Every structure is written in C-alpha cells, then in structure tokens.
Amino acid sequence: MHVVCVVDDDFSVRKSLANLLKSAGYQPICFDSGEAFLASPAIDTAACVVLDLCMPGLSGHQVQQQLRARGKKLPVVCISANGNGADTRSLAEGAACFLAKPFTGETLLNAIEAAMQGKP
C-alpha cells in the first residue's frame, strides 16, 4: 500500500482527500503545515505528496525547495485555489503537476498515479 502525504492547512480538505485516498487503496498521512510534514519521518516513506501551495508558515513552494535541498525526490502534486502563476512556478520547482481547486477525485487520483510513475 502506497503512502500518500496530504499537506494542507484546511481540515476539511485534508479529511476529504484522506477519505478519497483510503477508498482508492492508498495510505494517507495528513499534515496541517509544511513544517509538520518536513519534520515527519513520512518524507522518507511517502510515494507521493499532495501539497497545497498557499498555507501559513512555509508555503508549498518553500516545502518543495526544502525537499530539493534535502535531496528528496518525492513526486509532488501541487494544489491551490489561487492560480496567479502558481502552476508554472510549482512545475518549475519540480512538481509532477498542478491542480487548481476545486478538482474532481478522479482528476487527483489520476495525477497521483501519473506522478508516481514519473509521467507529466
């Protein structure tokens, strides 16, 4: 069973994504901040990260930078309700893809699968 980390400051988003991931056979581990995720041993076991870009504290972009600085090559699916070039920036920082909120469960699951297989 693949571990998928969900990093989002919104409890309802974390809960709904965790339920979706469980129903699809993944093992979700949720974090309410980039700092909590980076401090967790889950960064060594995760198969993929679903990362909100707009959070208090470390932004999703900063989390991506920290992962790169630590040599972690986790596939990252960036999500955000705020476009404003976030898609281009997140992809430039190494994200597998960017999804604008709201998105369908099917879209997210397809993005996670593609990211884990190394496909854009």
C-alpha positions in Angstrom: 0.0 0.0 0.0 1.5 3.3 -1.1 1.7 6.2 1.4 0.5 9.5 0.1 1.1 12.6 2.3 -1.5 15.3 2.2 -0.2 18.7 3.3 -3.0 21.3 3.5 -3.9 23.8 6.3 -7.6 23.3 5.7 -9.0 20.5 7.9 -12.0 19.8 5.6 -9.7 19.4 2.6 -7.4 17.1 4.5 -10.3 14.9 5.7 -11.9 14.6 2.3 -8.7 13.9 0.5 -7.8 11.3 3.2 -11.1 9.6 2.6 -10.7 9.6 -1.1 -7.2 8.2 -0.9 -8.3 5.4 1.5 -11.1 4.4 -0.8 -8.6 4.2 -3.7 -6.3 1.9 -1.7 -3.7 4.4 -0.6 -2.5 5.0 3.0 -2.9 8.8 3.6 -0.9 10.7 6.2 -2.1 14.2 6.7 -0.3 17.3 7.8 -1.7 20.8 8.6 1.6 22.6 7.7 4.7 22.3 5.7 6.7 22.4 8.8 4.9 19.4 10.3 5.4 17.4 7.1 9.1 18.2 6.8 9.7 17.2 10.5 7.9 13.9 9.9 9.6 10.6 9.0 6.9 10.3 6.4 9.1 12.2 3.9 11.2 9.0 3.8 8.4 6.6 3.2 5.9 8.6 1.1 5.3 7.5 -2.5 3.7 10.9 -3.3 2.9 14.2 -1.7 -0.3 16.3 -2.4 0.8 19.8 -1.4 -1.2 22.9 -1.0 0.7 25.9 -2.2 -0.9 28.6 0.0 -0.5 27.9 3.7 0.5 29.9 6.7 4.1 29.4 7.7 6.0 27.6 4.9 4.3 27.8 1.6 4.1 24.9 -0.7 6.8 26.4 -2.8 9.1 26.6 0.2 8.3 23.0 1.1 9.3 22.0 -2.5 12.6 23.9 -2.1 13.3 22.2 1.3 12.6 18.8 -0.3 15.1 19.5 -3.1 17.7 20.9 -0.6 17.4 17.6 1.3 17.8 15.5 -1.8 14.3 14.1 -1.6 12.9 13.2 -5.0 9.3 12.7 -4.0 6.7 13.1 -6.7 4.7 16.2 -5.8 1.1 17.1 -6.9 0.6 20.8 -6.1 -2.9 22.0 -5.4 -4.2 25.6 -4.9 -7.3 27.7 -5.2 -5.1 30.6 -6.3 -3.7 30.3 -9.8 -1.7 33.5 -10.3 1.2 31.7 -12.0 1.4 29.1 -9.2 1.0 26.4 -11.7 4.1 27.5 -13.7 6.1 28.1 -10.6 5.3 24.8 -9.0 6.2 22.9 -12.1 9.4 24.8 -12.5 10.2 23.8 -8.9 9.8 20.1 -9.8 6.2 19.3 -9.1 4.8 16.5 -11.3 1.6 18.5 -11.9 -0.6 21.4 -10.6 -4.3 21.1 -10.0 -6.5 24.1 -9.4 -9.1 23.8 -6.7 -11.8 22.6 -7.0 -10.9 19.4 -8.8 -12.5 16.0 -9.0 -11.4 13.0 -7.1 -10.8 11.2 -10.4 -8.5 14.0 -11.5 -6.5 13.9 -8.3 -6.2 10.1 -8.3 -5.0 10.2 -12.0 -2.5 12.9 -11.1 -1.1 10.9 -8.2 -0.8 7.7 -10.3 0.9 9.6 -13.1 3.3 11.3 -10.6 4.3 8.0 -9.1 5.0 6.6 -12.5 7.1 9.6 -13.4 4.7 10.9 -16.1 3.8 14.5 -16.5 
